[in-house]
Amino acid sequence: MDRFGDVEFLAELWQKARGELPGRLETLHQLVAQEEKDVDRLGDRMHKLRGLVSNFLTEKKAIGLLVTCEKQVERGELSTLESRWEEFESQLQSEVKNLDDWIASRS
């Protein structure tokens, strides 16, 4: 709340950001699943996603997992990327729900 000032402003910004999530996640899901990974595009998209969600998610577990994925891509350690990505997506879903519930309870 310190960053946003009030719940209504936070809710407005979050809804816009939340609306972008499905498309970004689908693109990344496809990039992660590719046999021959485009590491430059993958790293760039992950970094942009982190910029979007880190402004809103306060639990930071999902952000930590996303940073781990980014580092794996940077180092070329791609053998466990898909399982780590699935873990990130699951945690992200949980944190998004928690934020949605928090906003709804205060609106």
N, C-alpha and C positions, 0 to 999 in steps of 0.2 A: 504494500500500500504506500510505502514511502515514495516510490517512484511515480505513482499514478495520482495520488491525492484523494481520490474518492472512488467508490465502487462502480458508479455509473461510467466514469471515464475508463476505468480498468475493463469493465464488461464490454464497452464499445470497441476498445483496441483489441481485446482478446477475441471477440467474435470475428473480427477481420483476419487476425492471424490464424485463428482456428479454421477459418474457411480455406486457407491456403494449405493446411496440413495434408489432407488426403492426396492432393496432386503431387506434392513434394515427396510424400512417403511412397506413393506408387512408383514414381520415377526412380527413387533410390532402391526400392525393393527389386525392381527390374535390373538395375545396375549391379546390385549385390549378387543377384542370381545368375548373371551372365557367366558363361564358362571362361571367356577371355575378358577380364575386367578392364574397363577404361579407367585406370587409377586416377588420372588427372581430373576427369569429369566427376568421378565418384568422390574424391576428396573435396572438390569444390562444392558439390551439392551437399555433402555432409556438413561442411563448414557453414554454409548459408542456412541450413536447417538449424544448426546450433545457435546461430545469431537470432533466428526467429523465436525459438522456444525458450532460450535462456532468459529472455526478458520477463517471462511469465511464470515459469515453473520454479517453485521454491523448494521442492523436495530435493532436487539436484541429483537424484539417483539416475534418472534417464539421461541427464546431461553428462554425467560421468561415464555412462556406457557409450554415449555417442562420441565423446572424446577418445575413449579407448578404440572405438571403430576407426575414427580418423587416424589415430596413431598407427593402427595395424595397416591401413592403406598406405600411409606415408612410408612405412618400413617394408612394404611388400609382403607382409605376413597375412596372406589371404586365405590360408587353409581353414581357419576357424572363424572367418568373418561372417559367414552366413548364420552360424549359431549365435554369435555375439549380437548380430543385427536383430535376430528374432527376440533375444532377451531385451534389447533396447526397445523394440516396438511394443512389447508387452508392458514394460515399465512405463513407457510414454503414455500408453493407453490408460494406465492406472492413474498417473499424475494428471492427465488431461481431465479425467472424470472427477478427480478430487478438486481440481480448480473450478470446473463447471459447477459442482455441488456447492463449493464455498461461495461462489458468486451468486448462485441462485438463492442461497440461504440469507444473503445480505441485500438482495435487490427488492 
